[in-house]
């Protein structure tokens, strides 16, 4: 083989090796634990366990009669039932109810 093509091949190999060392991605560590959310964006703790309704409040824009922005108002969440992931103990073990008469 020609010595020129060997030098060019070695140079390309060296450039690729250096570019790979400089541009490699560093491991970012473990991802954060996802928070289980309902479809309304609230957690299980903000839903009533008996009626499954959400008791959180949402901030909405308020407008006056002329259509100008008048600030914020707090309205109740319209979520009717928690649809997010259930805790594992609720799936396998039924809730303990008080004895009925």
N, C-alpha and C positions, 0 to 999 in steps of 0.2 A: 504494500500500500504506500501511497505517497505520504511523506511526512507532513505536508501542509494539511491534508484532510484529517490526519490524526490530531494535529494541534487544534484545528477548528472543532472537531468532535469533543476533545477534552475541554475546550473553552465553553462550549455549549453545556456540557455536563456540569462544569463548575458553576456557571451562571444559574442553571436550574436548581442546583443544590443550595446555593446561597439564597435564591429567591424563595425556595421552599422553607428554609429555616427562618427567614425574616417574616414572611407573610403567613406563617401557620397560625391557626386559631388556638387560643389558650382555653383549656376547659374552664367553664364558668361555675362549676360546683353544682350542688343539687338544686333543682328548681324549688321555689317556695311552695308550701302546701296550699292547694287551692281551697278557698272558703266555699262550702256548699251554699248555693244561693237558690232561691225560688225563681220562678219566671218573672216575678215583679221586682227582683233585685234585692230582696231582703232575706235575712238568714232565718233558720228554723226558730231561733229564740224570739223573733218578733212576731211569731204566729201563735195564736191561742191553740193549746193542745186539744181542747174539747170541741171547739167549733171549727178549727182549722182556718179561721179567718185571720187576716193580717191586721194588726193594730198599730202599725207604723203610720207616719204622716209624710206626705210629699209636699215639697215647696213648688208652688205654681205661680206664674206671673199673673198679676191682677191689673185690669184696665178699667178706666173710668168710663162714663157714658159717651165721651167724645172719642174714645179709642186710644187715649194716651196711656202709657204705662204708669201704673200707680203704686208699684211695689210688688211685694210677694204676699201670698196667703198660704196657709197650711191646710191641706185637705187630707182626709183619710185615704189610705191606700184601698184600691178597689179589688184587691186580690181576694178570691173566695176560698181558696184551698192551697196549702203548701204542696208544690209539685216537685220539689227538689229531692236530693238523695235522703233517704231515711237512715237514722242511726241503726247500727247492726243489732242492738238489743231489742228494738221494736220489731224487727223482721222475724227473728227466731223465737222470742219469748213474748207471749201476750202480756198486756198490762194487767197488773194485779188490781182487781176491783174490790171495793168493800162488799161484804156479804149482803145480799138483798133479803128483804123480809118476805 
